[in-house]
């Protein structure tokens, strides 16, 4: 089984929540444009002034996606 990596884009400030939600839309557009089979994307709030947009990818294509989209960070994704 191939590990999955969660790529994250951080947004901070009073507009962080809306910016992360908007960025997640662009991630979905990229998936569609590139005909990828990625199905886990979205945004979440870490605090009132810190939100993230994310995309979960197979480790085998992580470098390709990382280089194309320049996420701020990544972490191993656990499906629990």
Secondary structure as GFF3:
##gff-version 3
##sequence-region A 1 80
A	DSSP	beta_strand	4	12	.	.	.	ID=ss1
A	DSSP	alpha_helix	16	33	.	.	.	ID=ss2
A	DSSP	beta_strand	41	47	.	.	.	ID=ss3
A	DSSP	beta_strand	50	58	.	.	.	ID=ss4
A	DSSP	three_ten_helix	59	61	.	.	.	ID=ss5
A	DSSP	alpha_helix	62	69	.	.	.	ID=ss6
A	DSSP	beta_strand	73	76	.	.	.	ID=ss7
###
